[in-house]
Amino acid sequence: MVCAHVTKGVPCIVGVRAFMSENALTVLSPAHNAVPQTDSPLILALPKGRILKAAAPLLHMAGIVPGPDFNDEKSRLLRFETNDPGIDVVRVRSFDVATFVAFGGAQVGICGADVLMEFDYPEIYAPLDLGIGGCRISIAQPKDRTGREDNPNRLSQVRVATKYPALTRRHFAARGINASIVHLHGAMELAPVLDLSHLIVDLVDTGSTLRANGLEETHTIAHITSRLIVNRTALKTQPERITAIINRFRTALASGTAQAKDQQA
C-alpha cells in the first residue's frame, strides 16, 4: 500500500518498511496486511531453535503434525504441510515470527514475549502464554563495575549493547537515563570486555555465558515465556478458524498441566 505524502517538500511516512523508487516512497504497513482466502491453509509461524524444540510436544498435543521434512535439518524447505489440510507451518527466525504475523504473512505464530515487547505491534493479539522457552531479559556488566552503572541516581547517560534497542531505551528512559545503543545481534558479552559498551541487555537462561566472560546480572527487566499470537485482522475476518486453533492450544496446555500433576502425585 502507498501511504506517503509530501509536506513542504519533506516526505511524511507512516508505516514500517519503505522502499525507494525514483519518484516516490512506497510504504508497507501491518495495518494493511493481506488476508488469505478462507479456503487456503492458515499459516502457523514457528521459531527456529530451542523454542521450536520446546514447542514440539505442545504441537503434537494440539494435533498439528508437520510433514517429515520439517525435522530434517538438511531440508531447504521453509513451508510445510501438516496432517491438517487447513494448516501449514513455516519455520523462521524467532525475531521474525512477530513480523510475519503482524503483516499477515502468517495468521498465527509462537513467539517469545521478548520479541513482542521489542516490536510492540498493535496488529498482534497474544491470547495464550504457552509456558515454554522460559528465560529472562537482564542487564549485565563486568563484575568490577557492579553497583555503579545501572544506578539512575548517579548516571544520566549510559552506553548499552543489545539486540533489543526499543525495549532497552524504554527501560532506561523510565529511570531518567539516556541509553546510547550499540545494536548487536550476537556475542553481546564481548561488548563490555572490548569497551564497546558499559552494559549489555540480553536474554539470560542459566547465566553461565555471562560468568564465563566476567559479567554478572545487575537487574532483571522481565521474565520471558513464549506466547501464541494471532493477527487481529485474521481473527476478525476468520473468527471460527482462528478461534479453533486457539482452543486446540488451550486444550493442549490443559492436558499438559493435568499430565504434569498426575506425574507429581
C-alpha positions in Angstrom: 0.0 0.0 0.0 1.2 3.5 -0.7 0.7 5.8 2.3 3.2 8.6 1.8 2.7 12.3 1.1 4.9 15.4 1.0 4.5 18.4 3.2 6.7 21.4 2.2 9.0 19.2 0.3 9.6 16.8 3.1 8.2 13.2 2.8 5.9 12.2 5.7 5.9 8.5 6.0 3.6 6.3 8.0 4.5 2.6 8.2 7.2 0.1 9.0 9.1 -0.6 5.8 9.8 1.8 3.0 11.2 1.1 -0.5 12.7 3.9 -2.5 11.8 4.4 -6.2 12.8 7.3 -8.4 9.7 9.4 -7.7 8.0 8.1 -4.5 8.3 6.3 -1.2 6.2 3.2 -1.1 5.3 2.1 2.4 4.1 -1.3 3.7 2.2 -1.1 6.9 1.0 -4.0 9.1 -2.4 -2.3 9.3 -3.0 -3.1 5.7 -1.8 -6.7 5.6 -3.2 -9.2 3.2 -5.8 -11.7 4.5 -5.7 -15.1 2.6 -8.7 -16.7 1.0 -10.8 -18.6 3.6 -10.3 -21.9 1.7 -6.5 -21.6 1.8 -4.5 -23.1 4.7 -3.8 -20.9 7.7 -0.1 -20.3 8.2 1.4 -21.0 11.6 4.8 -19.4 12.0 7.2 -21.3 14.3 10.6 -20.1 15.5 13.8 -21.9 14.8 16.0 -23.2 17.6 15.3 -24.0 21.2 11.7 -22.7 21.3 10.8 -24.9 18.4 12.1 -28.0 20.3 10.2 -26.9 23.4 7.0 -26.4 21.3 7.1 -29.8 19.6 5.2 -31.7 22.3 2.6 -28.9 22.5 2.1 -29.0 18.8 1.6 -32.8 19.0 -0.9 -32.4 21.7 -2.7 -29.8 19.7 -3.0 -32.3 16.8 -0.6 -30.4 14.5 2.0 -32.6 12.9 4.2 -31.2 10.2 5.4 -33.3 7.3 8.6 -35.4 7.6 10.8 -32.8 6.0 10.1 -30.5 8.9 12.5 -32.3 11.2 15.1 -32.8 8.5 18.0 -30.4 9.3 19.2 -30.8 5.7 15.9 -29.7 4.2 15.9 -26.4 2.4 12.1 -26.1 2.7 10.7 -23.3 4.9 7.0 -24.0 4.4 5.5 -27.4 5.3 2.1 -29.1 5.1 0.7 -30.7 8.2 -1.7 -33.5 8.9 -4.4 -30.9 9.0 -5.1 -29.6 5.4 -6.3 -26.3 6.9 -2.9 -25.5 8.5 0.6 -25.1 7.0 3.6 -24.2 9.1 6.6 -22.0 8.3 9.9 -22.1 10.1 11.5 -18.6 10.5 14.0 -16.9 12.9 12.5 -16.2 16.3 12.8 -12.4 15.9 10.8 -12.6 12.6 7.8 -14.5 13.8 6.0 -11.4 15.1 6.7 -9.5 11.9 5.3 -12.4 9.8 2.1 -12.4 11.9 1.8 -8.6 12.1 2.0 -8.2 8.3 -0.4 -11.1 7.7 2.1 -13.4 6.1 1.2 -15.8 8.9 -2.1 -15.7 10.8 -0.9 -17.5 13.9 2.6 -17.9 15.5 4.6 -18.9 18.5 6.7 -16.0 19.7 8.8 -15.1 22.7 7.5 -12.3 24.9 10.8 -10.5 24.4 10.1 -10.1 20.7 6.6 -8.8 21.4 8.0 -6.3 23.9 10.6 -5.1 21.4 8.3 -4.6 18.4 5.0 -3.9 20.2 2.9 -4.5 17.1 -0.7 -3.4 17.7 -1.8 -5.8 15.0 -0.9 -8.8 17.2 -3.1 -10.4 19.9 -1.5 -12.8 22.3 -4.2 -14.9 23.8 -2.2 -17.7 25.4 1.0 -17.9 27.5 2.4 -21.3 26.4 4.8 -21.5 29.4 7.7 -22.7 27.2 11.1 -21.1 26.4 11.4 -19.6 29.9 14.2 -17.2 30.5 14.7 -13.5 31.4 15.8 -10.2 29.9 18.5 -8.8 32.1 21.1 -6.1 32.4 24.6 -7.3 33.0 28.0 -5.7 33.3 31.6 -6.5 34.3 31.8 -7.6 37.9 34.2 -4.8 38.9 31.5 -2.2 37.9 28.7 -3.7 39.9 26.5 -1.1 41.7 27.7 1.8 39.6 26.4 1.5 36.0 22.7 0.9 36.5 22.1 3.5 39.2 19.8 6.3 38.0 20.9 8.5 40.9 24.5 8.5 39.5 24.1 8.4 35.8 22.2 10.4 33.2 23.6 8.5 30.2 25.0 5.1 29.5 26.1 3.1 26.5 24.4 -0.3 26.2 24.9 -3.2 23.8 21.8 -5.1 22.9 19.6 -6.7 20.2 16.6 -5.0 21.9 17.1 -1.3 21.2 13.5 -0.2 21.7 12.9 -2.2 24.9 16.3 -1.0 26.3 15.6 2.7 25.6 12.2 2.4 27.3 13.6 0.7 30.3 16.3 3.3 30.9 14.2 6.3 29.9 11.7 5.3 32.7 14.6 5.7 35.1 15.8 9.1 33.7 18.7 7.6 31.9 19.5 8.3 28.2 20.7 4.9 26.8 23.0 5.1 23.8 22.5 1.9 22.0 25.2 -0.4 20.4 22.9 -2.6 18.3 24.4 -6.1 18.1 22.8 -9.4 17.1 25.1 -11.8 19.0 28.3 -12.1 21.1 26.8 -9.5 23.4 29.2 -10.5 26.2 32.2 -9.2 24.3 30.9 -5.6 24.2 31.9 -4.5 27.7 35.1 -6.5 27.6 36.2 -4.7 24.4 34.9 -1.3 25.6 32.1 -1.1 23.1 29.6 -0.5 25.9 29.3 -0.2 29.7 26.3 -2.6 30.0 24.5 -5.3 28.0 20.8 -6.1 27.8 20.3 -9.7 26.7 18.3 -12.9 27.2 19.7 -14.9 30.1 18.9 -18.6 30.9 21.5 -20.1 33.3 23.9 -17.2 33.3 26.8 -19.4 32.5 27.9 -17.4 29.5 27.9 -14.2 31.5 30.0 -15.7 34.2 32.5 -17.2 31.7 33.1 -13.8 30.3 33.4 -11.9 33.7 29.9 -10.4 33.7 27.1 -10.6 36.2 23.4 -9.7 36.2 22.5 -6.5 38.0 18.8 -6.2 37.2 16.1 -8.4 35.6 13.9 -6.3 33.2 11.3 -9.0 32.5 10.7 -12.8 32.8 10.0 -14.3 29.4 8.0 -17.2 28.1 6.6 -17.9 24.6 3.1 -16.9 23.6 0.6 -18.0 21.0 0.0 -14.9 18.8 -2.6 -14.2 16.2 -3.2 -11.5 13.6 -6.1 -9.3 14.7 -7.4 -8.8 11.2 -7.4 -12.6 10.6 -9.2 -13.0 13.9 -11.9 -10.6 12.8 -12.3 -12.0 9.2 -11.9 -15.7 10.1 -13.0 -15.9 13.7 -14.1 -19.5 13.6 -10.9 -20.8 12.1 -8.6 -18.8 14.3 -10.6 -19.4 17.4 -10.5 -23.2 16.7 -6.6 -23.1 16.6 -6.5 -21.1 19.9 -8.8 -23.6 21.5 -6.7 -26.5 20.3 -3.6 -25.0 22.0 -5.7 -24.1 25.1 -6.8 -27.8 25.4 -3.2 -29.0 24.8 -2.0 -26.7 27.6 -4.7 -28.0 30.0 -3.8 -31.6 29.1 -0.1 -31.0 29.6 -0.9 -29.4 33.0 -3.0 -32.4 34.0 -0.4 -34.8 33.0 2.3 -33.0 35.0 0.1 -33.1 38.1 -0.5 -36.8 37.6 3.2 -37.4 37.4 3.9 -35.4 40.6 1.1 -37.2 42.5 
